[in-house]
Each structure stands twice: as structure tokens, then as C-alpha cells.
Amino acid sequence: MERYWIFKRGSTYYIEDTATHKQESLRTKDKREAERIRAAKNESVQQPSLNLALAKVYLSGHDRTLPDRTWKTVMEKFCDQEKRPTRIRNEREIGRRCYDSIRDKKLVETTADDLFAVMKAGTCSTNHFLRRMHNLALGFGWLPWPILAQKLWPKYTPQIRRAITWEEHQRILAAEKNSERRLYYELLWELGGAQTDAARLTAEDIDWTFRTISFHRCKTESLVTLSIGQRLEEILKQLPQEGPLFPRISRSTENARSAEFYRRCKLLIIEGISLHSYRYSWAERAKQAGMPERFAMASLGHNSKAVSRAYAKKAHMKIPSLDEYEQLTKKLVPFSEAVGT
């Protein structure tokens, strides 16, 4: 007995699954075309192995390497597309054992159960990285159809990130006996820079004539130029006047710097923060101070408003009352009066 049969409603042909009684439109008015679709669906149920072999033959006509392409190729392309710092993190992620079950598996033979098995063996971040690789394969045309529909992916719960508070920052400085690391933490508080960007700063990045400090972000290679305020000047004056500002820290790895900071926080029983928390703190302080968003984005080296707002979303802003704001605006001198016109 055939599982699928067709019927006509109006001028359009429909198909019904006799097992589930689900009906759907074939979007055709041609009886011969409808019959071919019904026959193909019946064959797909009766001979699944043969259908997979036939599908590979048809796909090879479009791309000869498509039937034999594995997830290993997708993983390599996934890493190659990023700049060095992000590429290193991606390589570390896909090197985990949870991906071994699909690493050498062909894309066209992968099922939703295979993806669920990887996510079950991994952590919450596995969902995020696996979905990105899945979308990358779709974008390149290496997958003829989505393995898992977008709405069916398990909800990704990102790690909770928070800013370091002024009190926590002061406790860390008081407990840190190494002067170079103490000044490093102070600079992170004032600049809000990424830990690698701050560690790579040199005396040549400082222009005392124009009172600016400039550097290229390691992650995005975008240029960041900041004015030197009084607090930042006091820190810079205590650092070397030539060569790297942090000679020993600049030679250490990102993991080593993070591990040292983690040990310090653990001794002080401070939880939930990392060196990256200084960037969240700077973004929140900038928002509370009323700094224009374009300035905050340029200072942090962000190219996206969405990313910049995500960093500052936990800022607690005290909005002045209307009468206070009116009194403030009255003290402002109109531009036309300031220039004498």
C-alpha cells in the first residue's frame, strides 16, 4: 500500500500522508507533475538507502566535492575566516572531544540527532559554535538544506558577564604587591581596553604633544585614539618612557594574564569577573556619565552599536528631573552668542 496519495481541491493538487493524515499543497495544477511528486515521496519511504545514493548523484552534478565533504572542512573554513585572536579561540573550541562524532562525518549524511549528540556532549557554548558552523555550511552551499530548522535549535544561554566595581578594583590593587601588574590593572580601569591591547602598549604609542594615546586593536585592527586625562597621565608617568609599558606582562600569554588575575580574585573571594570585566565597567561608567555613544564606541574599538550597547546595558543611570535639566540648559551659552554673532 502506498503511503501518499493525491487529490484535487479546486484547481490545485494536494497530497495526504495516510499515516499521519497530514495534508499539504503541492502548489501545482499539473496532474503529471503531482503524480511525479507523489511517486518520489513513496519511493523515499520504501527505499531510503537508495534515495540517499541517488541524492548524492544529483548533488555531485552541481558540486563534485559536495557529497564527500565532511565537517572537518567546515571547521577549517570556520577558523580561517577570523582574525588571529578569534581564530585561536575557535581552534581551541573545535579541538574539543564533543565534536569528534561529526568531525569526519559527511555533511549530506548528517542528521539532527547527530547535532543534538554533539550539543549534549558539550557545554552551552557548543550550541553557539555548532550553529555558526551549520550556518556557514549553508551559506557556502555545502548543505543543500538546513539539518535543523532555526526555531528547533536549543536555546543558547550565554555566560553571565558583569563589570568590575570600584570597590573590587580597589581591593585588587591593595592586595597586588607587584607594581607592574598593579599599574596594568589601573590602566585597564582608565582605558577600558582589552587585556592584550593594553599589554602591548609601548611608550611610542603616546603623543605628549597632543596628549593622546593611540593603538590598533588586536582583534579588529581598528585604530583607537584617546585623550590623556589627569588620572591616565599619573599612571603613564610611572611607566617606562621607552619600549613596552609593561615589559614582563607583554611577554606573557593571554591565558597566563587571565590565570594570574583569577588567582588574585579567588584569594579575595571576588567572583564573576575577569580581566574583560574592565571593558564592561568602562562602558557602563561612560553611559552613566552621559558620554555620546559614538565616543564610547570609538574608545572601546567597537564597530557595532549592538555590541557597544550590550556592554553598557547594566549601567544604572540617574536621570535628572525636568526642572533640574531646565536649570542646566539655562546655564549653557547659545552658540551664536559664544562666537559673537
C-alpha positions as CSV (number, residue, x, y, z in Angstrom):
1,M,0.0,0.0,0.0
2,E,1.3,3.4,-0.9
3,R,1.7,5.8,1.9
4,Y,1.0,9.0,0.0
5,W,-2.0,9.8,-2.3
6,I,-3.1,12.9,-4.1
7,F,-6.3,14.7,-4.5
8,K,-7.6,17.9,-6.2
9,R,-9.1,20.8,-4.4
10,G,-10.3,23.4,-6.8
11,S,-7.6,23.6,-9.5
12,T,-4.7,22.7,-7.2
13,Y,-3.4,19.3,-6.3
14,Y,-2.8,18.3,-2.7
15,I,-1.0,15.3,-1.1
16,E,-2.0,13.4,2.1
17,D,0.1,11.2,4.3
18,T,-2.0,8.2,5.1
19,A,0.0,7.5,8.3
20,T,-0.3,10.9,9.9
21,H,-3.3,12.2,7.8
22,K,-1.4,15.4,7.2
23,Q,-2.3,17.3,4.1
24,E,-0.3,19.9,2.2
25,S,-0.5,21.7,-1.1
26,L,1.8,20.6,-4.0
27,R,1.5,24.1,-5.4
28,T,0.8,22.7,-8.9
29,K,-2.2,22.4,-11.2
30,D,-0.4,19.8,-13.5
31,K,-1.6,16.3,-12.7
32,R,1.5,14.7,-14.2
33,E,3.8,16.8,-12.0
34,A,1.7,16.0,-9.0
35,E,2.0,12.3,-9.7
36,R,5.8,12.5,-10.0
37,I,6.0,14.2,-6.6
38,R,3.7,11.5,-5.1
39,A,5.9,8.8,-6.6
40,A,9.1,10.4,-5.3
41,K,7.6,10.6,-1.8
42,N,6.5,7.0,-1.8
43,E,9.9,5.9,-3.0
44,S,11.6,7.9,-0.3
45,V,9.7,5.9,2.3
46,Q,10.3,2.5,0.7
47,Q,14.0,2.8,-0.3
48,P,15.7,5.3,2.0
49,S,19.3,4.0,1.3
50,L,18.7,4.1,-2.5
51,N,17.3,7.6,-2.3
52,L,20.4,8.8,-0.4
53,A,22.6,7.3,-3.1
54,L,20.5,9.0,-5.8
55,A,20.6,12.3,-4.0
56,K,24.4,12.2,-3.9
57,V,24.5,11.6,-7.6
58,Y,22.3,14.6,-8.3
59,L,24.3,16.8,-5.9
60,S,27.6,15.8,-7.5
61,G,26.3,17.2,-10.7
62,H,26.1,20.6,-9.0
63,D,29.4,20.2,-7.0
64,R,31.6,17.2,-7.4
65,T,33.1,17.5,-3.9
66,L,29.7,18.2,-2.1
67,P,28.8,14.5,-1.4
68,D,32.2,13.7,0.1
69,R,32.7,17.0,2.1
70,T,33.0,16.5,5.9
71,W,32.5,18.7,8.9
72,K,36.3,18.9,9.2
73,T,36.3,21.1,6.1
74,V,33.7,23.3,7.6
75,M,35.7,23.6,10.9
76,E,38.8,24.6,9.0
77,K,37.0,27.3,7.0
78,F,35.3,28.5,10.2
79,C,38.6,29.2,11.7
80,D,40.3,30.7,8.6
81,Q,37.7,33.4,8.3
82,E,38.6,35.1,11.6
83,K,41.5,37.3,12.6
84,R,44.2,35.7,14.8
85,P,42.9,36.2,18.3
86,T,39.4,35.0,17.4
87,R,40.9,32.2,15.3
88,I,42.9,30.9,18.2
89,R,39.7,30.7,20.4
90,N,37.8,29.0,17.6
91,E,40.6,26.4,17.1
92,R,40.6,25.7,20.8
93,E,36.8,25.2,20.8
94,I,36.6,22.9,17.8
95,G,39.5,20.8,19.1
96,R,37.3,19.6,22.0
97,R,36.2,15.9,22.1
98,C,32.5,16.7,21.8
99,Y,33.0,17.4,18.0
100,D,34.8,14.1,17.3
101,S,31.5,12.3,16.5
102,I,30.9,14.6,13.4
103,R,34.4,15.7,12.6
104,D,34.8,13.1,9.8
105,K,31.1,12.7,9.1
106,K,29.9,13.7,5.6
107,L,27.6,16.8,5.6
108,V,24.9,15.2,3.4
109,E,24.7,12.2,5.8
110,T,24.4,14.3,9.0
111,T,21.1,14.2,10.8
112,A,19.5,16.4,13.5
113,D,20.3,13.6,16.0
114,D,24.0,13.9,15.2
115,L,23.9,17.6,16.1
116,F,21.9,17.0,19.3
117,A,24.5,14.4,20.3
118,V,27.3,17.0,19.9
119,M,25.4,19.6,22.0
120,K,24.7,17.0,24.7
121,A,28.4,16.1,25.0
122,G,29.5,19.7,25.1
123,T,28.7,22.8,27.1
124,C,26.4,25.8,26.5
125,S,29.0,27.4,24.2
126,T,28.9,24.2,21.9
127,N,25.4,25.2,20.8
128,H,26.6,28.6,19.8
129,F,29.7,27.4,17.8
130,L,27.9,24.5,16.2
131,R,25.1,26.7,15.0
132,R,27.6,29.1,13.5
133,M,29.3,26.3,11.6
134,H,26.0,25.0,10.4
135,N,25.0,28.4,9.1
136,L,28.5,28.8,7.4
137,A,28.0,25.5,5.6
138,L,24.6,26.6,4.4
139,G,25.9,30.0,3.3
140,F,28.6,28.3,1.1
141,G,26.0,25.9,-0.4
142,W,27.7,22.9,1.2
143,L,24.4,21.9,2.7
144,P,21.5,21.5,0.3
145,W,19.0,22.2,3.1
146,P,19.2,23.0,6.9
147,I,19.8,20.0,9.0
148,L,18.0,21.6,11.9
149,A,15.5,24.4,11.5
150,Q,16.4,27.7,13.2
151,K,13.4,27.5,15.6
152,L,14.4,24.0,16.7
153,W,17.9,24.8,17.9
154,P,18.1,24.6,21.7
155,K,18.1,28.0,23.4
156,Y,21.6,29.3,23.9
157,T,22.2,30.7,27.4
158,P,25.4,32.9,27.3
159,Q,27.7,33.1,30.2
160,I,26.8,35.9,32.7
161,R,29.2,38.7,32.3
162,R,29.4,41.7,34.6
163,A,31.6,44.8,35.2
164,I,34.1,45.1,38.0
165,T,33.1,47.6,40.6
166,W,35.2,50.4,42.1
167,E,35.4,48.6,45.4
168,E,36.5,45.4,43.9
169,H,39.1,47.2,41.8
170,Q,40.5,48.9,44.9
171,R,40.7,45.6,46.8
172,I,42.6,44.0,44.0
173,L,45.1,47.0,43.8
174,A,45.6,46.9,47.6
175,A,46.4,43.1,47.5
176,E,48.6,43.3,44.5
177,K,52.3,43.6,45.5
178,N,53.8,43.6,42.0
179,S,54.0,47.2,40.9
180,E,53.8,46.3,37.2
181,R,50.6,44.3,37.5
182,R,49.1,47.0,39.8
183,L,49.7,49.7,37.2
184,Y,48.4,47.3,34.5
185,Y,45.1,47.0,36.3
186,E,44.9,50.7,36.9
187,L,45.5,51.3,33.1
188,L,42.7,48.9,32.3
189,W,40.3,50.8,34.6
190,E,41.1,54.1,32.8
191,L,41.3,52.9,29.2
192,G,38.7,50.1,29.2
193,G,41.0,48.3,26.7
194,A,41.2,44.6,26.0
195,Q,43.8,42.9,28.1
196,T,46.0,42.1,25.1
197,D,45.8,45.6,23.6
198,A,46.8,47.2,27.0
199,A,49.7,44.7,27.5
200,R,51.1,45.5,24.0
201,L,51.2,49.3,24.6
202,T,54.6,51.0,24.1
203,A,55.9,54.4,25.0
204,E,55.9,55.2,21.3
205,D,52.1,55.0,21.3
206,I,51.9,58.1,23.5
207,D,52.0,61.6,22.0
208,W,52.6,64.0,24.8
209,T,52.5,67.0,22.4
210,F,48.8,66.4,21.6
211,R,48.2,64.4,24.8
212,T,46.9,61.3,23.1
213,I,47.5,57.6,23.2
214,S,46.9,55.5,20.1
215,F,46.9,51.8,19.3
216,H,45.5,49.3,16.9
217,R,43.0,46.8,18.4
218,C,44.5,43.3,18.1
219,K,41.0,41.8,17.4
220,T,39.7,44.1,14.8
221,E,42.9,46.0,13.8
222,S,40.9,49.3,14.1
223,L,42.7,52.4,15.3
224,V,41.8,53.8,18.7
225,T,43.0,57.3,19.8
226,L,42.2,58.5,23.3
227,S,42.9,61.8,25.0
228,I,45.1,61.6,28.1
229,G,43.3,62.9,31.2
230,Q,44.8,63.7,34.6
231,R,44.3,60.2,36.1
232,L,45.7,58.5,33.0
233,E,48.7,60.9,33.0
234,E,49.5,60.0,36.6
235,I,49.6,56.3,35.6
236,L,51.6,56.8,32.4
237,K,54.3,58.9,34.2
238,Q,55.1,55.8,36.4
239,L,55.6,53.5,33.4
240,P,58.8,53.2,31.2
241,Q,59.4,56.2,28.9
242,E,60.6,53.9,26.0
243,G,59.8,50.5,24.8
244,P,56.9,48.4,26.2
245,L,55.0,50.0,29.0
246,F,54.7,46.5,30.7
247,P,57.9,44.6,29.8
248,R,57.1,41.4,31.6
249,I,53.3,41.4,31.1
250,S,53.7,42.0,27.3
251,R,55.8,38.8,27.0
252,S,53.2,36.6,28.8
253,T,50.3,34.9,27.1
254,E,46.6,35.9,27.4
255,N,45.9,32.7,29.4
256,A,48.7,33.5,31.8
257,R,47.4,37.0,32.5
258,S,43.9,35.7,32.9
259,A,45.0,32.9,35.3
260,E,47.0,35.4,37.4
261,F,44.0,37.7,37.7
262,Y,41.7,34.7,38.5
263,R,44.1,33.6,41.4
264,R,44.1,37.1,42.8
265,C,40.2,37.3,42.7
266,K,40.0,33.8,44.3
267,L,42.1,34.8,47.2
268,L,40.0,37.9,47.8
269,I,36.8,35.9,47.3
270,I,35.6,38.0,44.4
271,E,33.5,36.0,41.9
272,G,32.1,36.6,38.5
273,I,34.7,38.8,37.0
274,S,37.7,38.6,34.7
275,L,40.1,41.0,33.0
276,H,37.4,41.6,30.4
277,S,35.2,42.9,33.1
278,Y,37.2,46.2,33.0
279,R,35.7,46.8,29.5
280,Y,32.2,46.3,30.8
281,S,32.9,48.7,33.7
282,W,34.3,51.4,31.4
283,A,31.3,51.1,29.1
284,E,28.8,51.4,32.0
285,R,30.7,54.3,33.5
286,A,30.7,56.1,30.2
287,K,27.0,55.7,29.8
288,Q,26.3,56.9,33.3
289,A,28.4,60.0,32.7
290,G,26.4,60.8,29.6
291,M,29.2,60.2,27.1
292,P,27.9,60.2,23.5
293,E,27.5,56.7,22.1
294,R,29.8,57.4,19.2
295,F,32.6,58.4,21.5
296,A,32.2,55.3,23.7
297,M,32.2,53.1,20.6
298,A,35.4,54.7,19.3
299,S,37.1,54.4,22.7
300,L,36.3,50.7,23.0
301,G,37.0,50.0,19.4
302,H,33.5,48.7,18.6
303,N,32.2,48.8,15.1
304,S,28.7,47.8,16.0
305,K,26.1,49.8,18.1
306,A,24.6,46.5,19.2
307,V,27.8,45.3,20.7
308,S,28.5,48.7,22.4
309,R,25.0,48.7,23.9
310,A,25.4,45.1,25.2
311,Y,28.5,46.2,27.1
312,A,26.7,49.1,28.8
313,K,23.2,47.6,29.2
314,K,23.6,47.1,33.0
315,A,24.5,50.8,33.6
316,H,22.4,52.4,36.3
317,M,21.6,55.9,35.1
318,K,20.1,58.6,37.3
319,I,18.0,60.8,35.1
320,P,17.7,64.4,36.3
321,S,14.2,65.9,36.8
322,L,12.9,68.2,34.2
323,D,13.3,71.3,36.4
324,E,17.0,70.4,37.1
325,Y,17.6,69.9,33.4
326,E,15.9,73.2,32.6
327,Q,18.2,75.0,35.1
328,L,21.2,73.2,33.5
329,T,20.2,74.3,29.9
330,K,19.8,77.9,31.0
331,K,23.5,78.0,32.1
332,L,24.6,77.0,28.6
333,V,25.6,79.8,26.3
334,P,24.0,79.7,22.8
335,F,26.5,79.1,20.0
336,S,25.6,82.4,18.3
337,E,26.4,84.4,21.4
338,A,29.6,82.4,22.0
339,V,31.0,83.4,18.6
340,G,29.8,87.0,18.9
341,T,27.2,87.0,16.1
